[in-house]
Amino acid sequence: MTQAHPQSTFLAVRLSSFVGWIAFCLPLLGCNEPPGSPADGSGGAASTGGGPSVACEEPPLPAPFARLLTRSEYRRTVQELLGTTEDPTVTFPEEPEVNGFNNNARSYAATPLLVEQLDLAASKLAASAQARAFSGLVSCEGKSERECASDFIARFLRRAFRRAPSSAELVSFETLYDRVASGSGHAEGLRSIIEAALLSPQFLYRVEAPLVSEPLAESRELPLGPYELASRLSYFLWGSMPDELLLARAEEGALSTPAGIEAEARRLLADPRAKDRASEFHSLWLKTNRLPSLARDGAPAEFGRDLQRSLLAFLDDVLWAGGTIRDLLTTEVVYATPAMGAFYGYATDPSAPFTRVVPPEPRPGLLGQPALLTRLSLANQSSPIQRGVFVRDALLCSPVANPPPSVNNNPPDPQPGLTTRELFRVHTEFAVCAECHRLIDPVGFGFEAYDQLGRYRTEQEGKPIDVSGSLDEVPDPAMAGSYTGLGELSERLTIGNTVLDCVTRKWLEFAIARAVSPADSCEVLASLDGGSSDTPLIEVLVAITKSRPFRMAPHSSETTP
Amino acid sequence: MKRALKIPRRALLGAGGAALALPLLRSLEVRAADPAWPLRFVVFNSPNGTVTKNWFPSVVRSEEDFDLGKIHEPLAPYKDRLLLVSGVNCHVGLSSKGNGGPHQRGIGALFTGQTLAKGEFVDGCGSQAGWARGPSLDQVIAEKIGGSSRFRSLELGVRCMDNDVQGRISYSGPEAPLPPTNDPALLYERLFQRTPAEPGSGASRKAAVLDTVFEQFGTLRPKLSTEDRDKLDAHTELVRDLERRLGIGADGEACLAPEQVVGLNPDSEVDMPKISRAHLDLLATAIACDLTRVASVQYSTGFNRIRYPWLDEGGEGHSLSHSGDSDTASWDILTGRARWHMAEIAYFMERLAAIPEGDGTALDHTVILWGTEVSQGNTHSLSSIPYLLIGDAGGVIKTGRYLTFEDASSVDYLATIAAAFDSTLADFGDIEFKEGLLTSLYA
């Protein structure tokens, strides 16, 4: 189904190095550059949603970098592995944020502080397992201490390393046990095994090599090994280690076909662990983690935390109820906490964390959520700029070029008698600003009926709010043109599969921890016939697990043992 | 010029938190016999530029005879230890090379002298950039002077919550930023609540654990790609370094752990002054105990929107810093905030001055560099970056002066400071923006 793109040869060369790959994935859309031109990198997208004959470029896959567990992955993994509720990661440093995500495999590397905290965490976790007499981990009944230890090592390493341990690894840990137990006793020996396992790179990193039974003469793409694929699935959908069933399926070879992968993906998605992971994705994609500490004039205390929970509840509902992009963008529902009810004038149940409210004012979907409108504001006024940039970046994956460094790009302070739209007139009056801002401001102006705390308003400074705007130079010309109000903008965004394609790219980036291109999402959506705004979002997650970028990796002859 | 000498380790710190009411003992005679003291280096950063007219000396009669600007009044007792400069420009940020908006470029180059790589960090105005393309000054200096202390360097943050280019000032190498510790309670634990090495059989148990861990790194290594091998080798090296450093104790006659400050919220504006003091107390102690010789302290992040509710009701700093030049009320508020940052440095200097070292104090053996990512918020100017240098680096730098440059590159300025610690560091920074050391800084 590959159809050669005119640039494909050129791209293949560029993509052979990761640096070239990054360069390709950068937003190259100049302000004047019409979308869809070869330079903007969107040429490969299945942008019209066609039939089964969707053609994708299928560029060579970059070799995956070893993936260090993120804080949340480490937390869930040790809790599952050791049967504890301890969370040693609160003192771990934050991961670097790349393109909004915190798991970028290339950028996330050990630092002195992280190594120090990992060491402390391993000591503490091993000591508390010992304090619990290793209950649930070790069973010595009817065995000698030495037999019991060997048995524990084999079972524990299989779970800690997420694969069958090699005989060399078993010997190494048995030697450790013998060294410690001979002087300090059995329990100290077991504790040392846990501590060493938690500090081992086989635990801390996921190295995703394809399965190769014998050395290959030349490099080519192969499916990931079954254990690697099992971990990819569980860390993508749960943010944690594979469960026993998934490891068993991997060992049986059940993950060798897309159908087998799909069956496991659906099983994992039906597990409550998937909810927490999806919320983590939503938090990163929409940057909700900044909400609790946002300073906003006139906000009740702790309001940001309520807003964050409210937005995540809305997204949860859309995703898990089988919702689509249309549902995401047009459902007029707010999950209001009691504090939000009091602030926005909604009747809420004071004893429930949330009340599902159908607001009296227009609140179209995601863009109408009070939390999002608040985040995309300044302390003392709404921000048409941030709102316009958000639509282009987070929903259209079609960012506008940076302002030149010499520009003083400070937002003007509110002026009595002027609406926000009037304040930003400078952007359209000066050609140098207008060149880019014509693509940003007219998108953001449609949000003007909501202030810096997401409150609905019909007038500002004594003048009626003007909510007219326009959406120009977007990936799909069918959605371009002028519109009035957030409702019409949201409807416009449901045309074609552009937003679905963008959200797919975000999910895929989260899943495979590298920058992705339109060619990658094209392959994912190909199995959904290109997808549309009526494709259930949950199907995108399943489609990702079956796609080539998720389940394959290049085998390089360099790494053949 | 005098150089730091290695201080022999005599005593290991005996135990964890409980024993800390007592001074952490070290033989006084040993230290008294040392001919020289280690040099220390601490960088400070606070965001959004300064108020230029109150930053530079108000009256200048000569290089050595000038009146401090209003912002520097809290540092007046230390005037002879200061070296002020004007005309040090961020050529790196002003050039077309590299990526990012002014705050990003400014903070990226501030202590690295490097442009920003391509990347996906978006600033408040939509500019995009990645990390700085080289190590920061504190880290190259730590490579030279931080080897024999428990912590090669400490990175501290006072509500420095953004994990992107505007939230980092220290880099161990190209695109390798170091995250700060924001919670003083955690800093306390790192410094004082961890026994350097488990005593007796515990030490041999830990050694056995780490031997096994190193074996696992060794087993995995041949299966890795070149990039991954580099990454895991670096990780292995950090574990080895940690193991070695855990054996290093705390010592020094003034090495007395302060009370642990708990219950502060690292993400709260209101707690910022308390966090600042707790961090500075701990850092001064860490220096007294020779637990570290190099540190960076970052207050909030570039382009932040924090308020200073303990000082004024002026609202958030970034918008305020954009006020027009005629808006004197706003500029008074910003001047007050800038003075507060200088007062924090003065407090830190006071703490160092209370640590006796030979004929002098730890303050005599410490170099402090403060900088902000743009000169003044309402212009976003990357010209005349208001760097403040404190301390003579063992007689190398001639302080008590205000030097004006026509158009010096900040890379040369940083390299000149680096070379004061070790002449081999003269090549610091992006060579494209270097014209030669600013030797007029030297004695």
Interface residues (C-beta under 8 A of the other chain):
Chain A: F18 I22 A23 L26 P27 A63 F65 A66 T91 P93 E94 E95 P96 E97 V98 N99 G100 N102 R106 S107 A109 A110 T111 P112 L113 L114 V115 E116 D119 L120 S166 A168 E169 S172 F173 T175 L176 R179 V180 G183 S184 E188 S192 E195 A196 L199 S200 P201 Q202 L204 Y205 V207 A209 P292 S293 A295 D297 L378 A379 N380 I385 Q386 V389 D393 P399 V400 N402 P403 P405 N408 N409 N410 P411 D413 I440 A515 S556 E558 T559 P561
Chain B: G93 L94 N99 G100 G101 P102 R105 K118 G119 E120 F121 V122 G124 C125 G126 S127 Q128 W131 F151 R152 S153 E155 M161 N163 D164 S172 E175 A176 P177 L178 P179 P180 T181 D183 L186 E189 R190 R194 S201 S204 R205 A208 V209 L210 D211 T212 V213 E215 Q216 F217 T219 L220 P222 K223 L224 S225 T226 E227 D228 K231 L232 A234 H235 L238 V239 D241 L242 D267 S268 E269 R305 I306 R307 G315 E316 H318 S319 H322 S323 G377 N378 T379 H380
